[in-house]
Amino acid sequence: MVQVNENYLKLKAGYLFPEISKRVSNFIKANSSSEVIKLGIGDVTEPLPQACVNAMSKALNEMGTNKGFKGYGPEQGYGWLREKIAENDFMSRGCQITPEEIFVSDGSKCDSSNILDILGDNNLIAVTDPVYPVYVDSNVMTGRTGETIQNGTYQGLLYLAINEDNNFLPEIPKSKVDIVYLCFPNNPTGATITKEELKKWVDYANKNKSLILFDAAYEAFIQDKDIPHSIYEIEGAKNCAIEFRSFSKNAGFTGVRCAYTVIPKNLSGHNSKGDKVDLWPLWNRRQCTKFNGVSYIVQRGAEAVYSSQGKKEVNSLIDFYMKNSKIMQNKLRTSGFTVYGGDNAPYVWIKVPVNMTSWDFFDYLLEKANVVGTPGSGFGLAGEGYFRLSAFNSRLNVNNAMERIINI
């Protein structure tokens, strides 16, 4: 008799975004409507930078020749890409990250889940609330939580509420936790964290021998020069933090798939006897065993992000989406909504009308305006009463969506 992983049975009804897709699909079928504007899932809409297209085209042609053909590449990523990443994303900001500490992958979503492979089952884990659902669900799937509590949270996780009362910044736990997930600029709220506030977390982690899993997927959208792009801008972070990065949002690689994770060589955990164990070799072994690397063609496309033409085109994409964000902020505030986020991230986080739940507001917008967003409660208990709208769409769709909403 085949037994299943019963941890999956603890998961709530459905992952947030497939649930949204199901509701939208049912609505379109019932109303024969094809004019729904989707500002829910954070998927990009604009074409790839031409520099990346050219680089991948060239690489594809190379693969069609005896001289240029590539088979299996390094599981950690090609050295020339890792060198570009280290130089442009870290060394240029004063972060002493070496190419060897960078592991190229096919997505931060995968890495933020797979990282649990090298971490023990008995760690006390803290997450913000609301939170990117993958952090929670991946811990449930691997048996690191208890059952679902009546309010929708899971036993065994420490939830750090973020809301307007604390400026959407989680409070440092009063007790010791082993692992904490931080995402800044934050998904879903769009909030940011200053160097001073982030330093408090780094100091806490080092004092308590904790590990910070820092998701910087949206760092390219930061407009404020005083906001850190990497946790490694903070002194001491190399001793307590793993950072996840992605080419999905800045260069439009959501359908191309390329990201990377940084694991400093001096970062360590402990075994059951209390002996220190370096994490870099564990992750390297994990990748060599379970991952065959990102394709040569895609990595050449990612490398082009750091070319002069690539930087210019990526900046243009970021400016485009941030302009969308500004339009959304202005239109929604003018129509009476309370709006947060959107200044340094491609998401705006709004309060739903009084006497509506976030799913009520989802259905209301879908039915009355044919606009799709993301209910805040889908990101956690503390997300109730809020709603996320994504700036990832065409300018025409963003303008039309705002007009529909304010004219309901």
C-alpha positions in Angstrom: 0.0 0.0 0.0 1.4 3.4 -1.1 1.4 6.0 1.6 1.1 9.7 0.8 2.9 12.6 2.5 0.1 13.5 4.9 1.6 17.0 5.4 0.0 18.0 2.2 -3.4 17.1 3.7 -2.9 19.9 6.2 -2.8 22.5 3.5 -5.7 24.9 3.3 -8.2 24.5 0.5 -6.0 25.8 -2.3 -2.9 27.8 -3.1 -4.0 31.5 -3.4 -3.3 32.2 -7.0 -4.9 29.1 -8.5 -7.9 29.9 -6.4 -8.0 33.4 -8.0 -7.7 31.9 -11.5 -10.5 29.5 -10.8 -12.9 32.2 -9.7 -12.0 34.4 -12.6 -12.4 31.5 -15.1 -15.8 30.7 -13.6 -16.9 34.4 -13.9 -15.8 34.7 -17.5 -17.7 31.5 -18.4 -20.8 32.6 -16.7 -20.7 36.1 -18.2 -19.2 35.4 -21.6 -16.8 38.2 -20.8 -13.4 38.7 -22.2 -12.7 42.1 -20.9 -11.5 41.2 -17.4 -8.3 43.2 -16.4 -6.0 41.2 -14.2 -4.0 43.1 -11.6 -3.8 40.1 -9.3 -0.9 37.8 -9.9 2.4 39.6 -10.1 3.3 38.4 -13.6 5.1 40.8 -15.9 3.5 41.8 -19.3 6.1 43.8 -21.2 8.5 42.1 -23.7 12.0 40.9 -22.7 14.8 43.5 -23.0 16.2 43.3 -26.5 19.8 42.9 -25.1 18.6 39.6 -23.5 16.8 38.5 -26.6 19.9 39.1 -28.7 22.1 37.3 -26.2 19.8 34.3 -26.1 19.5 34.2 -29.8 23.3 34.2 -30.2 23.6 31.4 -27.6 20.9 29.4 -29.3 22.8 29.6 -32.6 26.0 28.6 -30.8 24.2 25.5 -29.5 23.5 24.5 -33.1 27.3 24.2 -33.9 29.8 21.6 -32.9 32.1 24.2 -31.5 29.5 26.1 -29.5 27.4 23.2 -28.3 27.0 23.0 -24.5 25.8 20.0 -22.5 25.4 19.9 -18.8 26.6 23.1 -17.3 27.8 23.7 -13.7 25.0 23.1 -11.2 26.0 26.3 -9.5 25.8 28.4 -12.7 28.5 29.5 -15.2 31.3 31.4 -13.7 30.9 34.3 -16.1 27.4 35.0 -14.9 28.2 34.6 -11.3 31.1 37.1 -11.7 28.7 39.6 -13.3 26.2 39.2 -10.5 28.8 39.6 -7.8 30.3 42.7 -9.4 27.1 44.5 -10.2 24.6 43.4 -7.5 26.9 43.3 -4.5 30.5 44.6 -4.9 29.1 47.8 -6.4 27.2 48.3 -3.2 30.0 47.5 -0.9 28.9 43.9 -0.2 31.8 41.5 0.0 30.0 38.6 -1.9 32.2 36.4 -4.1 31.0 34.6 -7.3 31.5 31.2 -5.5 28.8 32.3 -2.9 26.2 32.7 -5.7 24.1 29.8 -6.9 22.2 30.3 -10.1 18.7 28.6 -10.2 15.5 28.6 -12.1 13.5 30.7 -9.6 13.4 32.2 -6.2 10.1 30.5 -5.5 11.9 27.2 -5.9 14.9 28.2 -3.9 12.9 29.6 -1.0 11.2 26.2 -0.7 14.2 24.0 -1.5 16.4 25.7 1.1 14.5 23.7 3.7 16.3 20.6 2.4 19.4 21.6 4.3 17.7 22.8 7.4 16.5 20.7 10.3 12.9 19.9 11.1 13.0 21.2 14.7 13.7 24.8 14.0 11.3 27.4 15.3 10.3 29.4 12.3 8.9 33.0 12.1 7.1 34.5 9.2 5.5 37.9 8.7 1.7 38.1 8.4 0.6 38.8 5.7 3.2 36.8 3.9 4.1 35.3 0.5 2.2 32.0 0.7 5.1 29.9 -0.5 7.1 30.4 2.8 4.3 29.0 4.8 3.1 26.2 2.5 6.6 24.8 1.9 7.0 24.4 5.6 3.7 22.7 5.9 4.6 20.3 3.1 7.8 19.3 4.7 6.2 18.6 8.1 7.6 21.7 9.9 4.2 22.8 11.2 1.3 21.3 13.1 -2.3 21.3 12.1 -4.3 24.3 10.9 -5.8 26.4 13.7 -9.4 27.6 13.4 -8.2 31.1 12.3 -6.3 29.7 9.4 -2.8 29.8 10.8 -0.6 26.8 11.5 0.6 25.4 14.8 4.4 25.6 15.2 4.9 28.9 13.2 5.4 32.3 14.8 3.4 34.9 13.0 4.7 38.5 13.0 1.8 40.8 12.2 2.5 43.8 9.9 -0.1 46.5 9.4 -0.5 50.3 9.4 -0.2 50.3 13.2 3.5 49.3 12.9 4.2 50.8 9.5 4.2 47.3 8.0 7.4 46.4 9.8 7.5 43.2 11.8 8.5 43.6 15.5 11.6 41.7 16.7 10.5 38.6 18.6 10.8 38.8 22.3 11.9 35.1 22.4 14.4 33.2 20.3 13.5 31.9 16.9 15.8 29.8 14.7 14.7 30.9 11.2 12.9 34.1 10.1 11.6 34.9 6.6 11.9 38.6 5.6 10.9 40.0 2.3 11.8 43.6 1.4 10.5 45.4 -0.6 7.7 43.4 0.8 5.3 41.2 -1.1 2.4 41.8 -0.6 2.3 45.2 1.2 5.0 47.0 -0.9 6.6 48.2 2.4 10.3 48.8 2.7 12.8 48.6 5.5 15.6 51.0 6.4 19.2 50.0 7.1 18.7 50.9 10.8 15.7 48.6 11.1 17.3 45.8 9.2 20.4 46.1 11.4 18.2 45.3 14.4 17.3 42.0 12.7 20.9 41.2 11.8 21.9 41.9 15.4 19.1 39.8 16.7 20.0 36.9 14.4 23.7 37.0 15.4 22.9 37.2 19.1 20.5 34.2 19.0 22.4 32.2 16.3 19.3 32.5 14.1 19.1 32.4 10.3 17.4 35.1 8.2 16.0 34.0 4.8 15.9 37.3 3.0 13.8 37.6 -0.2 15.0 40.6 -2.3 13.1 39.7 -5.4 11.8 43.3 -5.8 15.0 45.2 -4.9 15.3 46.6 -8.4 12.2 48.7 -7.9 13.6 50.6 -5.0 13.5 54.4 -5.7 14.7 55.7 -2.4 18.5 55.8 -2.3 18.6 55.3 1.5 16.8 51.9 1.4 19.1 48.8 1.3 18.9 46.6 -1.8 20.6 43.7 -0.1 20.8 42.5 3.5 24.6 42.2 3.0 24.7 46.0 3.1 24.3 45.5 6.8 27.4 44.7 8.8 27.3 41.1 10.2 24.7 39.9 7.7 27.1 37.4 6.1 27.1 35.5 9.4 23.3 35.1 9.6 21.6 35.5 6.3 20.8 33.8 3.0 19.5 36.1 0.2 17.2 35.2 -2.7 17.2 37.2 -5.9 15.4 36.9 -9.2 15.5 38.1 -12.8 11.7 37.6 -13.1 10.5 41.0 -12.2 13.3 43.4 -13.2 14.1 41.7 -16.6 10.8 40.1 -17.3 12.1 36.5 -16.9 8.9 35.0 -15.3 8.5 32.8 -18.4 12.3 32.4 -19.0 13.2 31.3 -15.4 16.4 32.5 -13.9 17.3 33.5 -10.3 20.0 33.0 -7.8 20.6 32.4 -4.1 23.5 33.8 -2.0 25.0 31.6 0.7 28.1 33.1 2.3 31.0 30.7 2.8 31.2 31.5 6.6 27.5 31.0 7.2 26.8 28.0 9.5 24.2 26.1 11.4 24.6 23.3 14.0 24.0 19.6 14.2 22.1 17.8 16.9 25.2 17.7 19.1 25.7 21.4 18.8 28.7 21.3 16.5 29.0 24.0 13.9 28.2 23.0 10.3 28.8 25.2 7.3 25.7 25.7 5.1 27.6 26.4 1.8 28.7 22.8 1.3 25.3 21.5 2.2 23.6 23.7 -0.4 26.2 22.9 -2.9 25.7 19.2 -2.4 21.9 19.6 -2.6 22.2 21.4 -5.9 24.6 18.9 -7.4 22.3 16.1 -6.4 18.9 17.5 -7.2 19.5 20.2 -9.9 21.1 20.1 -13.3 21.5 23.9 -13.6 19.9 26.6 -15.7 20.3 26.3 -19.4 23.3 28.0 -21.1 20.9 30.0 -23.3 19.0 31.4 -20.4 22.2 32.3 -18.5 23.5 34.2 -21.4 20.3 36.1 -21.4 20.7 36.9 -17.7 24.3 37.9 -18.3 23.0 40.5 -20.8 21.1 42.2 -18.0 24.4 43.6 -16.9 25.5 45.0 -20.2 25.2 48.7 -20.8 22.3 48.1 -23.2 20.7 45.6 -20.8 20.9 48.0 -17.8 19.3 50.8 -19.8 16.5 48.5 -21.0 15.9 47.0 -17.6 15.7 50.5 -16.0 13.2 51.4 -18.7 11.0 48.4 -17.7 11.2 49.3 -14.0 10.3 52.9 -14.7 7.4 51.7 -16.8 5.9 49.5 -14.0 6.6 52.2 -11.3 4.8 54.7 -13.4 1.8 52.3 -13.5 2.1 52.1 -9.7 2.0 55.9 -9.4 -1.1 56.1 -11.6 -2.8 53.5 -9.4 -1.8 55.3 -6.2 -3.1 58.7 -7.4 -6.3 57.4 -8.9 -7.2 55.3 -5.9 -6.4 58.0 -3.3 -8.4 60.5 -5.3 -11.4 58.2 -5.1 -11.1 57.9 -1.4 -9.1 54.7 -0.9 -6.4 54.4 1.8 -3.3 53.3 -0.1 0.0 51.9 1.1 3.1 50.7 -0.7 3.7 51.4 -4.4 6.6 53.8 -3.9 9.5 51.3 -3.9 7.6 48.2 -5.1 5.3 47.3 -8.0 2.4 46.6 -5.6 -0.2 48.9 -4.0 -1.9 47.7 -0.8 -5.2 49.2 -0.1 -7.8 49.0 2.7 -11.1 47.5 1.6 -14.3 49.4 2.2 -15.9 49.1 5.6 -18.2 46.0 6.1 -16.4 44.0 3.4 -14.0 41.2 3.7 -11.1 41.1 1.3 -12.7 38.2 -0.6 -16.0 40.2 -0.7 -14.1 43.1 -2.2 -12.4 40.7 -4.7 -15.8 39.5 -5.9 -17.2 43.0 -5.9 -14.4 44.3 -8.2 -14.7 41.3 -10.4 -18.4 41.6 -10.8 -18.8 45.4 -10.9 -15.6 46.5 -12.6 -14.3 43.3 -14.2 -11.0 43.9 -12.4 -9.0 41.2 -10.7 -6.8 41.9 -7.6 -5.6 39.8 -4.7 -7.5 39.5 -1.4 -5.2 40.3 1.5 -6.5 37.4 3.6 -5.0 35.1 1.0 -1.6 36.2 2.4 -2.5 35.6 6.0 -4.8 36.4 8.9 -3.4 39.9 9.3 -4.0 40.6 5.6 -7.8 40.6 6.2 -9.2 44.0 5.4 -6.6 44.7 2.7 -6.3 44.1 -1.0 -3.3 44.0 -3.3 -3.2 45.4 -6.8 -0.2 44.7 -9.1 1.4 47.3 -11.4 2.5 44.6 -13.8 0.3 45.3 -16.8 0.0 47.5 -19.9 -0.5 51.3 -19.4 -3.8 51.0 -21.2 -5.1 48.3 -18.9 -3.9 50.1 -15.8 -5.7 53.3 -16.8 -8.8 51.4 -17.8 -8.9 49.4 -14.6 -8.5 52.6 -12.4 -11.4 54.3 -14.3 -13.6 51.2 -13.8 -12.9 51.1 -10.1 -13.4 54.8 -9.4 -16.6 54.8 -11.4 -18.3 51.8 -9.8 
